[in-house]
Amino acid sequence: MTRTLTALSARRRHPLAVVVLIALALLLVGGLYAAVAPRPAEASTATGTADDIQAGKELFLANCASCHGLDAQGGEVIEGSGAGPSLIGVGAASVDFQVGTGRMPLAQSSAQAPEVPKIRFSQEQIDQMAAYIASLAPGPAIPGEDVLDVSDVTAEEVARGASIFRTNCAMCHNFAGKGGALTGGKYAPDLTGVEGKYIYEAMVTGPQSMPVFNNNTISVEDKTAIIAWLTQEEEFRPEPGGQPLGSLGPVSEGLFAWIAGIGLLLGCSVWLGMKSS
């Protein structure tokens, strides 16, 4: 019995025991991290057919490769001209947003690509280019109707969407989504009348100065609630502060009170002065 206990004690104190324990602990921690680590939201590969991808590649080479490179790897600066960024991994949603809103192809170099009402491509062509870019690497997909349908969103969910918007977006887009100025000639665009699909795509792709709000930051349900609030008619939005005055912000009402109030006081003073004389 004594010899057995001595042998077991010697094995427990073997010089490699510590190394083995550390290796097992690292394997355990690595496995747990792989199981619970957050994954990129809505990463997807191409959803179009081989013909769509080929047609999209041809459209890309004819209209986009001069800035973004022949393989969408990003263009080169030539004689001071700006280079388009790499499109590998941006996903189909980025293509649908940029091309669908007329921001791309960029007409001229500027601080920010403006939205252009007249779109150069049909939706079929946009889908083909999106399929080609999505085939290069996984990225955010074009949202489906299941997340864009706001017909069943309740009033409580709309109110939650308004709260989330004002917490995460109002510092740039104004508390009512009317847009605002940024630095360096850039600006946050007015979201009035913007299609829900493009609002969703902007949140998951982060165009230009906008940060990316993936599903780990703002859930799909909350994105739908934000879209529901932004796309409903303005007359149905509550204005707890009174008259919105163009949704310029809380300063507008105070400014109106000062101008109207002081003007009224000045008018009364002049009238009283004229009466006394």
Backbone as JSON, one array per atom type, in Angstrom:
{
  "sequence": "MTRTLTALSARRRHPLAVVVLIALALLLVGGLYAAVAPRPAEASTATGTADDIQAGKELFLANCASCHGLDAQGGEVIEGSGAGPSLIGVGAASVDFQVGTGRMPLAQSSAQAPEVPKIRFSQEQIDQMAAYIASLAPGPAIPGEDVLDVSDVTAEEVARGASIFRTNCAMCHNFAGKGGALTGGKYAPDLTGVEGKYIYEAMVTGPQSMPVFNNNTISVEDKTAIIAWLTQEEEFRPEPGGQPLGSLGPVSEGLFAWIAGIGLLLGCSVWLGMKSS",
  "N": [[0.83, -1.2, 0.0], [1.9, 1.24, 0.81], [3.9, 1.55, -1.08], [2.34, 1.85, -3.38], [0.96, 4.3, -2.92], [3.14, 5.99, -2.86], [4.03, 5.8, -5.5], [1.84, 6.92, -6.9], [1.91, 9.49, -5.85], [4.32, 10.37, -6.89], [3.75, 10.43, -9.6], [1.86, 12.48, -9.67], [3.45, 14.62, -9.11], [4.97, 14.87, -11.37], [7.22, 16.42, -13.66], [6.06, 17.22, -16.11], [3.41, 17.47, -15.56], [2.33, 19.99, -14.94], [2.53, 21.32, -17.38], [0.81, 19.76, -18.94], [-1.62, 20.26, -17.63], [-1.89, 23.05, -18.1], [-2.1, 23.05, -20.9], [-4.5, 21.62, -21.24], [-6.23, 23.4, -19.98], [-6.03, 25.63, -21.69], [-7.09, 24.53, -24.04], [-9.69, 24.07, -23.18], [-10.61, 26.7, -22.63], [-10.33, 27.84, -25.18], [-12.18, 26.28, -26.65], [-14.6, 26.97, -25.37], [-14.69, 29.71, -25.98], [-14.88, 29.64, -28.77], [-17.39, 28.59, -28.96], [-19.15, 30.47, -27.86], [-18.48, 32.94, -28.89], [-19.26, 36.06, -30.52], [-20.6, 36.21, -33.8], [-20.12, 37.43, -37.19], [-22.76, 39.5, -38.35], [-25.36, 38.41, -40.43], [-23.74, 37.45, -42.51], [-23.16, 36.46, -45.76], [-22.87, 34.51, -48.73], [-22.78, 34.59, -52.33], [-26.01, 34.83, -53.73], [-27.15, 34.74, -56.16], [-27.53, 33.24, -59.47], [-25.11, 31.44, -61.5], [-25.08, 32.68, -63.97], [-26.07, 35.21, -63.28], [-24.0, 36.14, -61.66], [-21.88, 36.24, -63.51], [-22.92, 38.12, -65.34], [-23.08, 40.28, -63.6], [-20.37, 40.66, -63.05], [-19.45, 41.53, -65.54], [-20.85, 43.95, -65.77], [-19.7, 45.27, -63.61], [-16.98, 45.46, -64.41], [-17.28, 47.16, -66.55], [-18.29, 49.52, -65.46], [-17.35, 50.07, -62.88], [-14.76, 49.17, -62.31], [-12.69, 50.92, -62.97], [-12.28, 52.56, -60.81], [-12.43, 50.88, -58.54], [-10.76, 48.77, -59.07], [-9.77, 45.93, -61.08], [-10.33, 43.47, -59.96], [-11.93, 44.14, -57.89], [-10.4, 44.84, -55.76], [-9.69, 47.29, -54.9], [-8.8, 50.54, -56.03], [-6.04, 52.34, -57.59], [-4.2, 55.31, -56.79], [-4.0, 57.72, -59.19], [-2.26, 60.26, -60.67], [-3.05, 62.06, -58.67], [-5.75, 61.56, -58.43], [-8.58, 60.22, -56.66], [-8.85, 56.95, -55.15], [-10.96, 54.13, -55.42], [-12.32, 52.23, -52.7], [-11.55, 48.85, -51.53], [-13.82, 46.29, -52.41], [-14.18, 43.8, -51.51], [-15.77, 41.64, -49.45], [-17.71, 43.47, -48.65], [-20.3, 42.83, -49.17], [-23.59, 42.02, -50.55], [-25.52, 43.81, -49.71], [-24.29, 46.3, -49.44], [-23.7, 46.99, -52.09], [-26.28, 47.12, -53.16], [-27.31, 49.25, -51.69], [-25.53, 51.46, -52.28], [-25.55, 51.65, -55.11], [-28.26, 51.47, -55.66], [-29.32, 53.77, -54.52], [-28.24, 55.66, -56.12], [-25.82, 56.74, -55.45], [-23.49, 55.6, -56.3], [-22.4, 54.68, -59.58], [-19.86, 57.08, -58.79], [-20.28, 60.42, -59.65], [-18.56, 62.65, -59.56], [-15.56, 63.5, -57.81], [-15.86, 64.17, -54.39], [-16.45, 65.44, -51.02], [-18.36, 63.76, -50.01], [-20.45, 61.17, -51.22], [-23.32, 62.02, -52.88], [-26.88, 61.34, -52.69], [-28.57, 60.35, -55.62], [-31.36, 60.99, -57.48], [-31.97, 59.99, -60.06], [-31.39, 56.93, -61.22], [-28.85, 54.95, -62.67], [-28.91, 52.25, -63.32], [-30.95, 49.31, -63.75], [-33.06, 47.49, -61.38], [-32.63, 44.79, -61.7], [-30.06, 44.7, -62.86], [-28.62, 45.84, -60.75], [-28.96, 43.85, -58.81], [-27.53, 41.82, -60.06], [-24.89, 42.83, -60.04], [-24.59, 42.97, -57.29], [-24.7, 40.26, -56.66], [-22.34, 39.39, -57.85], [-20.33, 40.77, -56.33], [-20.92, 39.71, -53.83], [-20.12, 37.12, -54.28], [-17.4, 37.18, -54.05], [-16.55, 37.32, -51.39], [-17.84, 36.61, -48.1], [-20.46, 38.71, -46.77], [-22.68, 41.35, -45.55], [-26.08, 40.64, -46.3], [-28.71, 41.46, -48.67], [-31.61, 42.72, -47.18], [-34.55, 40.8, -46.39], [-38.13, 40.65, -46.97], [-39.21, 39.83, -44.59], [-37.97, 41.17, -42.51], [-38.39, 43.76, -43.21], [-41.04, 44.3, -43.31], [-43.32, 46.29, -41.79], [-45.91, 46.33, -41.06], [-47.12, 44.96, -39.0], [-46.0, 45.95, -36.73], [-46.15, 47.04, -33.44], [-47.48, 49.85, -31.5], [-45.96, 50.18, -29.21], [-43.55, 49.02, -30.0], [-42.81, 50.75, -32.04], [-42.38, 53.06, -30.54], [-40.2, 52.15, -29.07], [-38.38, 51.88, -31.15], [-38.06, 54.58, -31.85], [-36.82, 55.52, -29.54], [-34.41, 54.04, -29.56], [-33.31, 54.99, -31.93], [-32.89, 57.72, -31.3], [-31.0, 57.42, -29.34], [-28.78, 56.26, -30.64], [-28.48, 57.43, -33.18], [-29.33, 60.06, -33.42], [-27.47, 62.06, -32.89], [-26.18, 62.6, -35.24], [-28.08, 62.45, -37.35], [-30.11, 64.13, -36.53], [-32.75, 64.48, -34.12], [-35.2, 63.87, -35.19], [-34.62, 62.63, -37.53], [-33.96, 64.34, -39.63], [-31.52, 64.93, -40.68], [-28.13, 66.28, -40.68], [-25.23, 68.46, -40.33], [-21.81, 67.43, -40.71], [-18.28, 67.13, -40.03], [-15.63, 68.39, -42.19], [-16.98, 68.93, -44.6], [-18.8, 66.89, -44.87], [-21.97, 65.19, -44.31], [-24.87, 64.08, -42.51], [-27.46, 62.44, -44.05], [-30.86, 63.52, -44.77], [-33.49, 61.54, -43.63], [-36.09, 61.43, -44.35], [-38.68, 59.98, -46.13], [-37.04, 57.96, -47.12], [-36.54, 54.73, -48.4], [-37.34, 51.77, -46.58], [-35.68, 49.53, -46.94], [-33.19, 50.59, -47.68], [-32.52, 52.01, -45.41], [-32.12, 49.92, -43.59], [-29.99, 48.58, -44.86], [-28.03, 50.55, -44.72], [-27.56, 50.58, -41.99], [-26.35, 48.07, -41.52], [-24.1, 48.1, -43.12], [-22.72, 50.5, -42.89], [-22.21, 53.04, -44.49], [-19.9, 55.46, -45.8], [-19.44, 58.0, -43.5], [-20.85, 56.76, -41.54], [-21.23, 54.58, -38.73], [-21.06, 50.94, -38.36], [-23.87, 49.08, -37.53], [-24.23, 46.19, -36.47], [-26.0, 43.04, -35.94], [-25.38, 42.33, -33.39], [-25.12, 44.67, -32.1], [-27.41, 46.3, -32.62], [-30.37, 44.68, -32.63], [-32.16, 42.58, -35.02], [-34.92, 42.85, -34.73], [-35.05, 45.32, -33.43], [-33.99, 46.96, -35.4], [-36.03, 46.78, -37.29], [-38.02, 48.05, -35.83], [-36.97, 50.63, -35.7], [-37.04, 51.33, -38.41], [-39.79, 51.26, -38.77], [-40.57, 53.46, -37.23], [-39.26, 55.58, -38.57], [-40.38, 55.51, -41.11], [-43.07, 55.93, -40.88], [-45.93, 58.12, -41.23], [-45.4, 61.58, -40.69], [-47.32, 63.04, -39.3], [-48.32, 61.28, -37.49], [-46.44, 61.0, -35.59], [-45.64, 61.54, -32.25], [-45.26, 64.71, -30.67], [-43.91, 65.65, -28.02], [-42.82, 68.02, -27.11], [-44.27, 70.11, -28.12], [-45.02, 72.3, -30.85], [-43.26, 71.23, -33.72], [-41.78, 72.87, -35.47], [-40.4, 72.47, -37.93], [-38.68, 70.5, -37.06], [-36.16, 71.29, -36.16], [-34.88, 71.12, -33.8], [-34.58, 71.31, -30.15], [-33.84, 73.94, -29.69], [-35.17, 75.58, -31.42], [-37.82, 76.18, -30.58], [-37.37, 77.65, -28.23], [-35.96, 79.78, -29.33], [-37.91, 80.89, -30.98], [-39.71, 81.72, -29.0], [-38.2, 83.67, -27.69], [-37.75, 85.56, -29.75], [-40.4, 86.23, -30.6], [-41.55, 86.87, -28.13], [-39.87, 88.93, -27.06], [-40.09, 90.73, -29.16], [-42.81, 91.34, -28.97], [-42.83, 92.58, -26.45], [-41.19, 94.79, -26.99], [-42.79, 96.07, -28.89], [-45.01, 96.74, -27.29], [-43.77, 98.49, -25.52], [-43.03, 100.6, -27.2], [-45.56, 101.4, -28.04], [-46.7, 102.2, -25.6], [-44.97, 104.27, -25.01], [-45.55, 106.08, -27.05], [-48.19, 106.66, -26.42], [-47.93, 107.94, -23.97], [-46.61, 110.26, -24.66]],
  "CA": [[0.0, 0.0, 0.0], [2.79, 2.4, 0.89], [4.55, 1.7, -2.39], [1.34, 2.36, -4.34], [0.76, 5.72, -2.64], [4.37, 6.7, -3.26], [4.05, 5.86, -6.97], [0.85, 7.89, -7.32], [2.4, 10.83, -5.5], [5.39, 10.72, -7.83], [3.13, 10.79, -10.88], [1.23, 13.79, -9.55], [4.48, 15.65, -9.11], [5.81, 14.74, -12.56], [7.52, 17.76, -14.22], [5.18, 17.55, -17.24], [2.02, 17.59, -15.13], [1.91, 21.39, -15.04], [2.38, 21.61, -18.81], [-0.41, 19.1, -19.4], [-2.76, 20.99, -17.08], [-2.01, 24.32, -18.82], [-2.58, 22.75, -22.25], [-5.91, 21.28, -21.14], [-6.97, 24.63, -19.66], [-6.1, 26.44, -22.9], [-8.04, 23.89, -24.95], [-11.04, 24.28, -22.66], [-10.96, 28.11, -22.83], [-10.51, 28.04, -26.61], [-13.44, 25.67, -27.06], [-15.7, 27.78, -24.88], [-14.74, 30.97, -26.73], [-15.4, 29.35, -30.11], [-18.82, 28.28, -28.88], [-19.99, 31.61, -27.47], [-18.02, 34.2, -29.49], [-20.2, 36.63, -31.5], [-20.26, 36.01, -35.22], [-20.58, 38.54, -38.04], [-24.2, 39.46, -38.62], [-25.9, 38.28, -41.78], [-22.73, 37.2, -43.53], [-23.68, 35.54, -46.76], [-22.17, 34.47, -50.01], [-23.64, 34.96, -53.46], [-27.32, 34.17, -53.79], [-27.57, 34.69, -57.56], [-27.07, 32.12, -60.28], [-23.82, 31.65, -62.16], [-25.3, 33.68, -65.03], [-26.18, 36.52, -62.62], [-22.66, 36.54, -61.22], [-21.11, 36.6, -64.69], [-23.45, 39.39, -65.83], [-22.66, 41.3, -62.64], [-18.94, 40.93, -63.25], [-19.32, 42.35, -66.75], [-21.3, 45.3, -65.43], [-18.69, 45.84, -62.72], [-15.8, 45.81, -65.19], [-17.6, 48.27, -67.46], [-18.73, 50.74, -64.78], [-16.8, 50.27, -61.53], [-13.38, 48.71, -62.17], [-11.73, 52.01, -63.11], [-12.0, 53.1, -59.47], [-12.32, 49.84, -57.52], [-9.83, 47.71, -59.48], [-10.35, 44.89, -61.93], [-10.8, 42.37, -59.12], [-12.61, 44.78, -56.75], [-9.46, 44.89, -54.65], [-9.39, 48.69, -54.6], [-8.06, 51.17, -57.11], [-4.79, 53.03, -57.32], [-4.21, 56.76, -56.97], [-3.31, 58.08, -60.42], [-2.2, 61.71, -60.9], [-3.8, 62.76, -57.63], [-7.17, 61.17, -58.37], [-8.88, 59.32, -55.57], [-9.01, 55.54, -55.48], [-12.1, 53.49, -54.77], [-11.91, 51.22, -51.72], [-11.78, 47.45, -51.85], [-15.2, 45.86, -52.23], [-14.17, 42.41, -51.08], [-16.35, 41.49, -48.12], [-18.73, 44.47, -48.3], [-21.58, 42.16, -49.25], [-24.59, 42.46, -51.52], [-26.29, 44.94, -49.17], [-23.57, 47.53, -49.72], [-23.9, 47.3, -53.52], [-27.68, 47.51, -53.36], [-27.49, 50.59, -51.12], [-24.76, 52.49, -52.97], [-25.99, 51.78, -56.5], [-29.7, 51.66, -55.67], [-29.62, 55.16, -54.18], [-27.59, 56.54, -57.09], [-24.54, 57.29, -54.96], [-22.48, 55.0, -57.15], [-21.04, 55.19, -59.73], [-19.68, 58.46, -58.35], [-20.18, 61.32, -60.8], [-17.35, 63.44, -59.4], [-14.96, 63.37, -56.49], [-16.31, 65.17, -53.42], [-16.3, 64.98, -49.64], [-19.33, 62.71, -49.75], [-21.26, 60.79, -52.38], [-24.71, 62.39, -52.63], [-27.93, 60.52, -53.29], [-28.99, 60.84, -56.94], [-32.68, 60.41, -57.77], [-31.99, 59.27, -61.33], [-30.49, 55.78, -61.1], [-28.36, 54.54, -63.98], [-29.1, 50.83, -63.56], [-32.21, 48.71, -63.33], [-32.91, 46.67, -60.19], [-32.04, 43.51, -62.11], [-28.62, 44.9, -63.0], [-28.07, 46.03, -59.41], [-28.92, 42.53, -58.19], [-26.44, 41.05, -60.66], [-23.62, 43.33, -59.49], [-24.56, 42.56, -55.89], [-24.38, 38.84, -56.64], [-20.91, 39.24, -58.16], [-19.54, 41.21, -55.18], [-21.14, 38.75, -52.76], [-19.4, 35.88, -54.59], [-15.98, 37.34, -53.76], [-16.32, 37.07, -49.97], [-19.09, 36.81, -47.34], [-20.76, 40.06, -46.3], [-24.1, 41.55, -45.25], [-26.99, 40.34, -47.41], [-29.86, 42.35, -48.86], [-32.65, 42.25, -46.25], [-35.78, 40.28, -46.97], [-39.39, 41.27, -46.55], [-39.56, 39.45, -43.22], [-37.47, 42.18, -41.58], [-38.77, 45.08, -43.69], [-42.49, 44.46, -43.17], [-43.62, 46.99, -40.54], [-47.37, 46.43, -40.92], [-47.55, 44.36, -37.73], [-45.25, 46.54, -35.62], [-47.06, 47.68, -32.49], [-47.13, 51.21, -31.09], [-44.88, 50.08, -28.24], [-42.32, 48.76, -30.73], [-42.46, 51.99, -32.73], [-41.81, 53.93, -29.51], [-38.86, 51.64, -28.78], [-37.53, 52.24, -32.28], [-37.74, 56.0, -31.74], [-35.85, 55.66, -28.45], [-33.12, 53.51, -30.01], [-32.79, 55.93, -32.92], [-32.4, 58.93, -30.64], [-29.81, 57.06, -28.57], [-27.65, 55.87, -31.48], [-28.41, 58.07, -34.49], [-29.78, 61.46, -33.43], [-26.35, 63.01, -32.84], [-25.81, 62.93, -36.62], [-29.24, 62.58, -38.24], [-31.14, 64.94, -35.89], [-33.64, 63.63, -33.33], [-36.35, 63.49, -36.01], [-34.14, 62.06, -38.79], [-33.93, 65.37, -40.66], [-30.16, 65.12, -41.18], [-27.32, 67.31, -40.03], [-23.88, 68.67, -40.87], [-20.67, 66.81, -40.06], [-17.03, 67.85, -40.29], [-14.97, 68.16, -43.47], [-17.91, 68.99, -45.72], [-19.7, 65.73, -44.91], [-23.25, 65.43, -43.67], [-25.78, 62.95, -42.33], [-28.59, 62.8, -44.92], [-32.24, 63.51, -44.31], [-34.06, 60.21, -43.8], [-37.51, 61.55, -44.7], [-39.04, 59.36, -47.39], [-36.08, 56.94, -47.55], [-37.1, 53.38, -48.37], [-36.89, 50.99, -45.42], [-34.58, 48.65, -47.32], [-31.93, 51.33, -47.67], [-32.21, 52.31, -44.01], [-31.57, 48.7, -43.02], [-28.68, 48.32, -45.46], [-27.08, 51.51, -44.18], [-27.2, 50.18, -40.62], [-25.49, 46.89, -41.48], [-22.89, 48.28, -43.93], [-21.97, 51.68, -42.46], [-21.64, 53.8, -45.62], [-19.22, 56.75, -45.62], [-19.07, 58.31, -42.11], [-21.75, 56.07, -40.62], [-20.71, 53.33, -38.16], [-21.81, 49.72, -38.63], [-24.69, 48.58, -36.44], [-24.58, 44.81, -36.79], [-27.08, 42.5, -35.12], [-24.94, 42.25, -32.01], [-25.26, 46.02, -31.55], [-28.85, 46.55, -32.69], [-30.97, 43.43, -33.12], [-33.01, 42.67, -36.21], [-36.23, 43.38, -34.3], [-34.91, 46.75, -33.15], [-33.84, 47.63, -36.7], [-37.37, 46.88, -37.86], [-38.73, 49.08, -35.07], [-36.44, 51.93, -36.14], [-37.59, 51.58, -39.75], [-41.22, 51.56, -38.6], [-40.71, 54.84, -36.75], [-38.79, 56.53, -39.58], [-41.16, 55.48, -42.34], [-44.48, 56.28, -40.69], [-46.25, 59.49, -41.56], [-44.97, 62.49, -39.64], [-48.44, 63.51, -38.48], [-48.6, 60.3, -36.45], [-45.36, 61.01, -34.61], [-45.94, 62.45, -31.14], [-44.33, 65.82, -30.43], [-44.15, 66.03, -26.62], [-42.33, 69.37, -26.82], [-45.11, 71.11, -28.75], [-44.86, 72.44, -32.3], [-41.9, 70.82, -34.11], [-41.1, 73.96, -36.16], [-39.45, 71.92, -38.89], [-37.79, 69.54, -36.38], [-34.81, 71.84, -36.11], [-34.29, 70.79, -32.51], [-35.2, 72.01, -29.03], [-33.48, 75.35, -29.68], [-36.07, 76.36, -32.27], [-38.95, 76.7, -29.83], [-36.88, 78.71, -27.36], [-35.62, 80.93, -30.16], [-39.18, 81.52, -31.37], [-40.26, 82.4, -27.83], [-37.42, 84.89, -27.44], [-37.99, 86.55, -30.81], [-41.79, 86.68, -30.54], [-41.82, 87.5, -26.84], [-39.17, 90.21, -26.95], [-40.7, 91.62, -30.14], [-44.07, 91.82, -28.41], [-42.52, 93.53, -25.38], [-40.72, 96.04, -27.61], [-43.95, 96.73, -29.47], [-45.78, 97.32, -26.21], [-43.02, 99.62, -24.98], [-43.15, 101.7, -28.16], [-46.95, 101.87, -27.99], [-46.89, 102.95, -24.34], [-44.23, 105.53, -25.11], [-46.3, 106.98, -27.92], [-49.39, 107.07, -25.71], [-47.57, 108.88, -22.9], [-46.2, 111.53, -25.23]],
  "C": [[0.86, 1.25, 0.0], [3.49, 2.65, -0.44], [3.58, 2.28, -3.43], [1.12, 3.86, -4.16], [1.97, 6.54, -3.07], [4.43, 6.87, -4.78], [3.05, 6.89, -7.48], [1.3, 9.31, -7.02], [3.48, 11.28, -6.45], [4.82, 11.13, -9.18], [2.5, 12.17, -10.82], [2.25, 14.92, -9.59], [5.4, 15.56, -10.32], [6.04, 16.12, -13.17], [6.59, 18.18, -15.36], [3.72, 17.74, -16.83], [1.51, 19.01, -15.27], [1.67, 21.78, -16.49], [1.09, 21.02, -19.34], [-1.64, 19.85, -18.9], [-2.98, 22.32, -17.8], [-2.57, 24.09, -20.22], [-4.07, 22.42, -22.23], [-6.75, 22.52, -20.84], [-7.11, 25.52, -20.9], [-7.09, 25.86, -23.91], [-9.48, 24.13, -24.5], [-11.49, 25.72, -22.89], [-11.2, 28.39, -24.31], [-11.81, 27.46, -27.13], [-14.64, 26.46, -26.62], [-15.83, 29.08, -25.66], [-15.31, 30.74, -28.13], [-16.9, 29.1, -30.1], [-19.68, 29.5, -28.64], [-19.56, 32.92, -28.12], [-19.03, 34.72, -30.48], [-19.7, 36.45, -32.91], [-20.76, 37.18, -36.04], [-22.03, 38.38, -38.41], [-24.49, 39.34, -40.1], [-24.82, 38.13, -42.86], [-23.26, 36.17, -44.5], [-22.83, 35.58, -48.0], [-23.18, 34.78, -51.11], [-24.93, 34.15, -53.44], [-27.82, 34.07, -55.23], [-27.04, 33.46, -58.26], [-25.71, 32.45, -60.88], [-23.94, 32.69, -63.27], [-25.4, 35.09, -64.44], [-24.8, 37.03, -62.21], [-21.81, 36.98, -62.41], [-21.59, 37.93, -65.27], [-23.06, 40.53, -64.91], [-21.2, 41.65, -62.77], [-18.73, 41.81, -64.47], [-19.76, 43.79, -66.5], [-20.28, 46.01, -64.54], [-17.47, 46.31, -63.51], [-16.05, 47.04, -66.08], [-17.84, 49.58, -66.72], [-18.01, 51.05, -63.48], [-15.3, 49.99, -61.41], [-12.37, 49.83, -62.27], [-11.38, 52.63, -61.77], [-11.7, 52.0, -58.45], [-11.38, 48.7, -57.9], [-10.52, 46.61, -60.24], [-10.91, 43.73, -61.13], [-11.49, 42.89, -57.86], [-11.72, 44.88, -55.53], [-9.12, 46.31, -54.22], [-8.53, 49.28, -55.7], [-6.78, 51.83, -56.64], [-4.95, 54.52, -57.56], [-3.37, 57.1, -58.2], [-3.42, 59.58, -60.63], [-3.11, 62.47, -59.93], [-5.26, 62.4, -57.53], [-7.39, 60.17, -57.24], [-9.08, 57.9, -56.04], [-10.21, 54.99, -54.74], [-11.62, 52.43, -53.81], [-12.14, 49.81, -52.22], [-13.24, 47.09, -51.55], [-15.3, 44.41, -51.78], [-14.67, 42.33, -49.64], [-17.4, 42.51, -47.75], [-20.14, 43.89, -48.4], [-22.53, 42.76, -50.28], [-25.35, 43.68, -51.03], [-25.61, 46.26, -49.48], [-23.76, 47.95, -51.18], [-25.31, 47.8, -53.75], [-27.93, 48.92, -52.82], [-26.81, 51.65, -51.98], [-25.27, 52.72, -54.39], [-27.49, 52.08, -56.56], [-30.13, 53.08, -55.31], [-28.94, 56.16, -55.11], [-26.28, 57.14, -56.62], [-23.36, 56.77, -55.78], [-23.14, 54.58, -58.47], [-20.94, 56.69, -59.42], [-19.46, 59.36, -59.56], [-18.9, 62.15, -60.74], [-16.85, 63.31, -57.98], [-15.41, 64.52, -55.59], [-16.15, 64.6, -52.02], [-17.22, 63.81, -49.34], [-20.14, 62.43, -51.01], [-22.72, 61.12, -52.1], [-25.68, 61.38, -53.24], [-28.4, 61.16, -54.59], [-30.32, 60.19, -57.29], [-32.7, 59.56, -59.04], [-30.94, 58.17, -61.28], [-30.13, 55.26, -62.48], [-28.74, 53.11, -64.32], [-30.5, 50.38, -63.13], [-31.96, 47.86, -62.07], [-32.31, 45.31, -60.53], [-30.52, 43.63, -62.25], [-27.95, 45.11, -61.64], [-27.94, 44.69, -58.69], [-27.78, 41.69, -58.76], [-25.08, 41.52, -60.14], [-23.47, 42.93, -58.03], [-24.19, 41.09, -55.77], [-22.9, 38.61, -56.93], [-20.05, 39.63, -56.96], [-19.69, 40.24, -54.03], [-20.39, 37.45, -53.01], [-17.92, 35.96, -54.24], [-15.64, 37.0, -52.32], [-17.64, 37.29, -49.24], [-19.23, 38.25, -46.85], [-22.24, 40.2, -46.04], [-24.98, 41.35, -46.48], [-28.07, 41.4, -47.52], [-31.0, 41.84, -47.98], [-33.88, 41.77, -46.98], [-37.0, 40.97, -46.41], [-39.75, 40.93, -45.11], [-39.06, 40.45, -42.2], [-37.86, 43.59, -41.99], [-40.27, 45.35, -43.53], [-42.79, 45.07, -41.8], [-45.12, 47.09, -40.29], [-47.86, 45.9, -39.58], [-46.8, 44.93, -36.53], [-46.21, 47.3, -34.72], [-46.59, 49.09, -32.14], [-45.98, 51.2, -30.09], [-43.53, 49.84, -28.94], [-41.86, 49.99, -31.5], [-41.82, 52.97, -31.75], [-40.41, 53.47, -29.13], [-37.9, 51.98, -29.9], [-37.12, 53.7, -32.24], [-36.69, 56.23, -30.66], [-34.47, 55.18, -28.86], [-32.49, 54.45, -31.03], [-32.19, 57.15, -32.25], [-31.16, 58.66, -29.81], [-28.59, 56.87, -29.46], [-27.45, 56.72, -32.73], [-28.66, 59.57, -34.48], [-28.63, 62.44, -33.42], [-25.87, 63.4, -34.24], [-27.04, 63.27, -37.48], [-30.33, 63.49, -37.69], [-32.15, 64.02, -35.21], [-34.86, 63.18, -34.1], [-35.93, 62.91, -37.35], [-34.07, 63.04, -39.93], [-32.52, 65.62, -41.21], [-29.44, 66.23, -40.45], [-25.94, 67.37, -40.62], [-22.85, 67.94, -40.02], [-19.42, 67.62, -40.39], [-16.51, 67.54, -41.69], [-15.89, 68.19, -44.67], [-18.85, 67.8, -45.83], [-20.99, 66.05, -44.16], [-23.98, 64.1, -43.49], [-27.05, 63.27, -43.1], [-29.93, 62.79, -44.21], [-32.85, 62.15, -44.62], [-35.55, 60.24, -44.14], [-37.76, 60.91, -46.07], [-38.07, 58.3, -47.89], [-36.72, 55.56, -47.4], [-36.49, 52.57, -47.23], [-35.72, 50.08, -45.73], [-33.24, 49.35, -47.22], [-31.53, 51.75, -46.25], [-31.56, 51.11, -43.34], [-30.16, 48.44, -43.55], [-27.63, 49.3, -44.95], [-26.64, 51.12, -42.78], [-26.22, 49.02, -40.6], [-24.2, 47.06, -42.28], [-22.08, 49.51, -43.52], [-21.39, 52.48, -43.6], [-21.01, 55.11, -45.17], [-18.89, 56.98, -44.14], [-19.9, 57.54, -41.09], [-21.11, 54.82, -40.04], [-21.59, 52.14, -38.53], [-22.57, 49.32, -37.37], [-25.11, 47.15, -36.79], [-25.61, 44.29, -35.79], [-26.66, 42.27, -33.68], [-25.06, 43.6, -31.32], [-26.72, 46.43, -31.49], [-29.49, 45.32, -33.33], [-31.83, 43.67, -34.35], [-34.37, 43.27, -35.85], [-36.16, 44.88, -34.04], [-34.69, 47.54, -34.44], [-35.2, 47.81, -37.36], [-38.18, 47.96, -37.15], [-38.26, 50.48, -35.46], [-37.01, 52.31, -37.5], [-39.07, 51.95, -39.64], [-41.42, 53.0, -38.14], [-40.33, 55.85, -37.83], [-39.72, 56.61, -40.78], [-42.63, 55.78, -42.12], [-44.69, 57.76, -40.97], [-45.94, 60.41, -40.38], [-46.12, 62.96, -38.75], [-48.81, 62.54, -37.37], [-47.49, 60.24, -35.4], [-45.71, 61.98, -33.48], [-44.86, 63.51, -31.0], [-44.54, 66.31, -29.0], [-43.7, 67.44, -26.29], [-43.19, 70.46, -27.42], [-44.92, 71.14, -30.25], [-43.44, 72.09, -32.72], [-41.11, 71.92, -34.8], [-40.02, 73.44, -37.1], [-38.47, 70.94, -38.3], [-36.34, 70.02, -36.36], [-34.12, 71.51, -34.79], [-34.94, 71.6, -31.4], [-34.89, 73.5, -28.98], [-34.53, 76.18, -30.41], [-37.23, 76.96, -31.49], [-38.52, 77.83, -28.89], [-36.55, 79.98, -28.14], [-36.88, 81.66, -30.6], [-39.78, 82.3, -30.19], [-39.52, 83.71, -27.55], [-37.75, 85.96, -28.48], [-39.41, 87.11, -30.71], [-42.06, 87.43, -29.24], [-41.17, 88.86, -26.7], [-39.74, 91.21, -27.97], [-42.01, 92.2, -29.64], [-43.82, 92.85, -27.3], [-42.04, 94.86, -25.95], [-41.89, 96.8, -28.23], [-44.81, 97.41, -28.42], [-45.09, 98.55, -25.64], [-43.14, 100.84, -25.89], [-44.55, 102.27, -28.11], [-47.22, 102.69, -26.74], [-46.17, 104.28, -24.38], [-44.96, 106.55, -25.97], [-47.55, 107.49, -27.22], [-49.08, 108.13, -24.65], [-47.16, 110.24, -23.42], [-47.39, 112.27, -25.81]]
}
